[in-house]
Each structure stands twice: as structure tokens, then as C-alpha cells.
Amino acid sequence: MRSARARATVHDYRTAYVDALGDVLDLDVIRASGVRAAVHPLGGAGVHYWSQLAERWSLPLHVLETTVDGTFRFMTRDWDGQIRMDPSSAFAMAGVLEHRDAYDVIIAADTDHDRHGIVTASGGLLPANHYLAVCIDYLLAHRPAWRSDIGIGKTIVSSALIDRVVAQHGRALHEVPVGFKWFVPGLLDGSLGFVGEESAGATFLRRDGSVFTTDKDGIIAGLLALEITARTGRDPGERYRALATELGAPHYARIDAPASRAQKARLGALSAQDLSVLELAGDPITDVRTHAPGNGAAIGGVKVSTAQGWFAAREVLARSGA
């Protein structure tokens, strides 16, 4: 034990992370832009990162709250009356939304800072799928050092707007089951530039096309909103509306329903042959999947698609969207 202690060294993870942010984001353009920005850490693990990174990179970023309270009594209640530090919920983010008119962009992150929330002066809280589409559209146009054949990863229950954005840029889409582990190989080898899931989790490569992290990162996803606003002169809400006007506005809903163990097993064992319907909402069904096209892994249920939309029924939950 003594010899181990003698060889041990102290590593400052926070400073190392903050120093590396310049490799991932164009912090110079944010600093020079005058964009009015704020962040609410929601009492999470990254609460002390924000002031350090703002000071280190001289960013115009105001930290709205630094309270750390295990009861989270400073939070507003979510839609069902529960306390959740969910940066994608307008109910949980009600206190943050009160500040929207004072800033161009407000960033928030959940307790472990792997999920993001983006509030803009032009549109309020952006739904997660909307912001993912905006990020992809921006990064594919503003990362010249990335591979020319770089792909984009998304989970199978993320919006079809992402598919349209990726196709518009002439890039390949890598669609996998829910779970960030499926993106790891593509991030490590640099074949996937941006990956995201519908629950507001995302990460992306360094500006030189090398891997930064293989897990969700709410800090870089939030700071990207500032880069987008600074470089383009339009906040992510404005850029989303432009995409929706051009490619179609998606609609999304989620339904949670109880299921027995037998019902879950039946759902997980579904095949395309088990569905006899030919239409969905009046449109011909074009695809029925029980495995993700990106890696062939089972999705734990079924996804049914038309040219206009889709629904997915998976173990534990059901989703529908466009």
C-alpha cells in the first residue's frame, strides 16, 4: 500500500476536460460574438465546471444557479408532480424558462451532465429531436477537417427529420437500437461525426475528426448552441424553424403503458410477418423493422414506417413520431 501511494499522482480531471474544449468547439467565435448566454446546471455534477470553463476561455456565459441540494427543492415539479432534473421537460425547466428573454441562449444539463437542454429567446425550450437535427445540419457544414464520408448516428426512435437532414448533406445514416454503447466503434474510428438519441443525449468528434468522448456529453452539446448562434447569427430555434420549413415539421408523442412479463416477451419476439396491416394513418406502410439497420441488433420490439411518419412499440414503452 505504501509503495502504491508513493507512485500515485494527482490528476485534475476537471481542468483537463476544460482545457480540451477548444479542440471540440470554436470557442474563439463564441468569445468574439457578444452572444448573451447563460447556464443552469440544475444542481448537477457539472455545477463547478461552468464557471471554470467560462473563465478559462473568456466566454460570455452567466451561471444562473450554483445551488447543490440533495433534495432538489429549488426545482419545479415535472408533469406528473415528481422532482426530476430533466433538461428536456418544460415543466422541470419552468424556473429556467423565466430567464429566456434576458439571454440569446440558455443551456441546462441533468444531474450527471450527460443530457442537455437548450432554451432560446426566439423559441423557448427546444424539443430534443429538433436540436439534434440543428446540430447535425450545422456540424456537417462547419467541420471541414472531418472525413468527407463521415456518417451520423441516431437511435431508431429519433425523429425522421434527422434522416432528411443527413440525406440533404449526402451523408450516411447509422441507425441503432436505444443505447449509446452502439455508437462507440464509430466514434473511436472517426466514421461517425455526431451521434444522438431522442432523450437529449449527444456527443461529437473533435474539430480535427478524432474522438473526444464515447458517451453523452451535455456540456459540449450545450456549448455547441452558443457556437451555432455566434457563427450563423441565428439561434438554434431559428435554425430549426428554417429546417422544418424546408424539410417538414416533425410531430412526436410518447405513451407509457404497463405490460406483464409475458407481454414484454411477446413484444420482443415480434416479426414483420406478425403484422397484417398495410396502412398507417392512411399511408402505405413502407417498412417494418425489428432490428436496427445500422448494426442489425434487435430493437426489442417493432418499428413501422411510412413515407410520412412512423411508430415504434418497444419493451417497456411505445413511441410515435415523424
Secondary structure, DSSP 4 states (H G I P E B T S, - for coil): -HHHHHH-----HHHHHHHHHHHHS-HHHHHHHT--EEEE-TT-TTTTHHHHHHHHTT--EEE------TT-TTSPP-TTS-----TT-TTTTHHHHTTGGG-SEEEEE-TTS-BEEEEETTTEEPPHHHHHHHHHHHHHHH-TTS-TT-EEEEETTS-HHHHHHHHHTT--EEEE-SSGGGGHHHHHTT-EEEEEETTTEEEE--TTS----SS--HHHHHHHHHHHHHHHSS-HHHHHHHHHHHH-----EEEE----HHHHHHHHT--GGG----EETTEE--EEEEE-TTT--EEEEEEEE-SS-EEEEESSEEEEE-
